[in-house]
Amino acid sequence: MTENIKTYKVMLSGRVQGVGFRFYVESIAGKYDVKGYVRNIVNGKVEVVCQGEDGIDHFIEEIKKGPSFSVVTDTKIEEFESSKRYSVFEIRY
């Protein structure tokens, strides 16, 4: 089971702060059973560290669209190996 877990870091740029983006990402994570966190970065971007199995690709595609008032202009996706296993998805402040 755990051998299928993938971990990604996703950086989203554009109008992604002050538009409910973190809450949107949190709700999508529940839909696809993705664990990890989302947080605003000082440079105006949003960082998502996500971990999951089959649904994680759909999760990433959906968060790239963002909520209705956001405008995502750039997305950087990096898969990495992680020994850490997240048990929940949370908004970090």
TABELCOR-V134708 format. One line per field, one symbol per residue. ss: DSSP state (H for helix, E for strand, C for the rest). psi: psi as a letter, one per 30 degrees, with the letter a starting at -180 (. if undefined). burial: # if it has 16 or more other ideal C-beta (glycine too) atoms within 10 Angstrom, else .. A space follows every 50 residues. Layout:
ss = ???
psi = ???
burial = ???
This chain:
ss = CHHHCEEEEEEEEEECCCCCHHHHHHHHHHHHCCEEEEEECCCCCEEEEE EECCCHHHHHHHHCCCCCCCEEEEEEEEECCCCCCCCCEEEEC
psi = effgkkklkkkklbifkgggeeeeeeeeeeeghklblklkkegflkkkjk kabefeeeeeeeffellegljjfkkkkjklkkfkjkflklkk.
burial = .....###.#####.##.#.##.###.##..#.#####.#....###### ##...#..##.##..##..#.#..#..........#..#....
